Amino acid sequence: MYRTAAGDEIFVIDGHTHFWDGSPANQKNIHGKQFIDCFYAYHANLSPPSEKWEKEKFEKYDAKTMFDDLFVSGYDDMAILQPTYLTDFYKNGFNTTERNAAMKKSHPDRFILNGAFDPRDGSKGLEDLHALAEKYKLQGVKLYTAEWRGESKGYKLSDKDSYKYIEAAQKLGIKNIHVHKGPTIIPLNRDAFDVADIDDVATSFQDLNFIVEHCGLPRLDDFCWIATQETNVYAGIAVALPFIHSRPGYFAHVMSELLFWLGPDKILYGSDYGIWTPKWLIDKFMAFEIPEDLTKETGSVLTLENKTKILGLNAARLYGIDVEAQKKKIRAGGGYAHLSQPVPA
C-alpha cells in the first residue's frame, strides 16, 4: 500500500512479476545465458545505481527476497505472477507456473497466479491447459509469442491453432490474456513480438481481456491505434515505467500517448520484478507529472485519481478483487504492520 503525505491510501496490484531461475546451473545452452544477460542489461541500464543488484542475485533470488521487495520495502498489496517457460533455454524452465505456485501457496492472499500455453504444443498442450486451469483455478494466462520451440521461432495469436487454445481458455473461465508485446530479449526475434495480431483476436474474442504487456514498445503507435478501437485491449506499462528514471522525457511521451488514446481506465502498473523493484518505481511515479507542453497537446494529466487507477484499481476490476475486503484480509494477517507512518509523496 502506498500512503501519500495527505493520508490517502492507494491499493497497489503489481501486474507483472516473476519468480525465475536463470542461474548457470539451470541454463541448458548459450541461449539461456544470453537471455538472462539481456535481462540484466535492462536492469543495470535503467535502474538507479542504488537499486542495482549483483549478477548472481539477479540470476536466482529467493522467495523471501521477492516477498520483502514487493510487500515490505515495496508498496505492492498484491502481485500477479506471470510465467515464462523458455524450456528450450532452461533445463527446468525459466519461470514456470509450478515454480510461481510455490509463492502463491506460501502467501495466498498476496499473489494472483497466472498460467500459460503455447499453441505449438498441440493436443497435449490443450490437456495441460485444462489440468493447469483446474489445479490452480486460473483467471489469466501469460503468452510469449516469440518463444522458441525446436525450429520454430514464434507464432501469431491469429494462427488457427492459437484460436483453439484461446477458445479453450475461454471455456475454462480464463478471461485475462496477458501477451508480451514489447522489447525483444536476446536471442528472440523482435518481429515475433509484433503487436499486430492483437487486433485480430481482440475483435474475435470480445468477452476476453487482452493485456498487452510493455504496451507494444517499440511499436507504441501501432498499439495505441489498435487499443483505442478495441474496448477489451489494455496496456501494461512494465518496461515503460523504469524509463521514468533514465529517460523521463521518453516516459512522459509514452504515458501521454496512452492516456490520450486509451484513457486512465485501461492502463495497468507492473514492476517486471525481478528486473526492477516496486519501491523506487512507485516513488517516482507518484511524484511524476506530465510536462506542460505534452499536456497542452494531448490533454493528458496524471492526477491522483488516474495514478490510483493505474496502480491497482484497473487490475482489481479485471481480476474481480474487492479492494476493501482485500485490505481487511491483509491487515488481519499482519501484512500492514510495517506501515506505521505515512510514506512521503
Secondary structure, 3 states (H helix, E strand, C coil): CEECCCCCEECCEEEEECCCCCCHHHECCHHHHHHHHHHHHHHHHHCCHHHCCCHHHHHCCCHHHHHHHHHHCCCCCEEEECCECCCCCECCCCECHHHHHHHHHHCCCCEEECECCCHHHHHHHHHHHHHHHHHHCCCEEEECCCCCECCECCCCCCCHHHHHHHHHHHHCCCCEEEEECCCCCCCCCHHHHCCHHHHHHHHHCCCCEEEEEHHHCCCHHHHHHHHCCCCCEEEECCCCCCHHHHCHHHHHHHHHHHHHHCCHHHEECCCCECCCCHHHHHHHHHHCCCCHHHHHHHCCCCCHHHHHHHHHHHHHHHCCCCHHHHHHHHHHCCCCCCCCCCCCC
